[in-house]
Amino acid sequence: MTNWVHEAATVNPRYHDYDVAYYECVYVLLEHENEFLKNLFKNANQK
């Protein structure tokens, strides 16, 4: 988050910085899990 460009604060924001950081972490975790499961499936189907 240190490289993010901070915009001027609004009265009623749609999201907060910590929400974005959390969901970015969740997204990266799901990407890694998906890659792991695809590799597991590929290895299980090899003869």
BALOBA-1460 file (C-alpha; in Angstrom, 3 decimals):
// residues 47
<rec num="1" residu="m" x="0.000" y="0.000" z="0.000"/>
<rec num="2" residu="t" x="2.971" y="2.340" z="0.273"/>
<rec num="3" residu="n" x="3.096" y="2.846" z="-3.507"/>
<rec num="4" residu="w" x="-0.590" y="3.661" z="-3.846"/>
<rec num="5" residu="v" x="-1.652" y="7.123" z="-4.936"/>
<rec num="6" residu="h" x="-3.948" y="8.582" z="-2.308"/>
<rec num="7" residu="e" x="-6.856" y="10.625" z="-3.540"/>
<rec num="8" residu="a" x="-8.663" y="13.343" z="-1.651"/>
<rec num="9" residu="a" x="-11.027" y="11.914" z="0.942"/>
<rec num="10" residu="t" x="-14.708" y="12.052" z="0.081"/>
<rec num="11" residu="v" x="-17.625" y="12.464" z="2.437"/>
<rec num="12" residu="n" x="-19.097" y="9.020" z="1.757"/>
<rec num="13" residu="p" x="-16.477" y="6.763" z="0.125"/>
<rec num="14" residu="r" x="-17.485" y="3.590" z="-1.702"/>
<rec num="15" residu="y" x="-14.537" y="1.772" z="-0.150"/>
<rec num="16" residu="h" x="-11.653" y="2.358" z="2.225"/>
<rec num="17" residu="d" x="-7.954" y="1.615" z="1.740"/>
<rec num="18" residu="y" x="-7.986" y="-1.267" z="4.211"/>
<rec num="19" residu="d" x="-10.929" y="-2.872" z="2.370"/>
<rec num="20" residu="v" x="-8.997" y="-2.769" z="-0.890"/>
<rec num="21" residu="a" x="-5.846" y="-4.157" z="0.734"/>
<rec num="22" residu="y" x="-7.836" y="-7.015" z="2.304"/>
<rec num="23" residu="y" x="-9.542" y="-8.010" z="-0.935"/>
<rec num="24" residu="e" x="-6.268" y="-7.746" z="-2.821"/>
<rec num="25" residu="c" x="-4.786" y="-10.266" z="-0.363"/>
<rec num="26" residu="v" x="-7.812" y="-12.542" z="-0.765"/>
<rec num="27" residu="y" x="-7.502" y="-12.342" z="-4.549"/>
<rec num="28" residu="v" x="-3.795" y="-13.233" z="-4.499"/>
<rec num="29" residu="l" x="-4.453" y="-16.136" z="-2.123"/>
<rec num="30" residu="l" x="-7.192" y="-17.490" z="-4.394"/>
<rec num="31" residu="e" x="-4.883" y="-17.183" z="-7.408"/>
<rec num="32" residu="h" x="-2.238" y="-19.278" z="-5.648"/>
<rec num="33" residu="e" x="-4.790" y="-21.853" z="-4.506"/>
<rec num="34" residu="n" x="-6.144" y="-22.121" z="-8.036"/>
<rec num="35" residu="e" x="-2.653" y="-22.627" z="-9.461"/>
<rec num="36" residu="f" x="-1.887" y="-25.276" z="-6.823"/>
<rec num="37" residu="l" x="-5.125" y="-27.161" z="-7.483"/>
<rec num="38" residu="k" x="-4.619" y="-27.070" z="-11.251"/>
<rec num="39" residu="n" x="-1.114" y="-28.506" z="-10.822"/>
<rec num="40" residu="l" x="-2.426" y="-31.147" z="-8.425"/>
<rec num="41" residu="f" x="-5.133" y="-32.144" z="-10.903"/>
<rec num="42" residu="k" x="-2.635" y="-32.239" z="-13.781"/>
<rec num="43" residu="n" x="-0.226" y="-34.419" z="-11.780"/>
<rec num="44" residu="a" x="-3.006" y="-36.762" z="-10.627"/>
<rec num="45" residu="n" x="-4.093" y="-37.373" z="-14.230"/>
<rec num="46" residu="q" x="-0.621" y="-38.227" z="-15.520"/>
<rec num="47" residu="k" x="0.045" y="-41.904" z="-16.134"/>
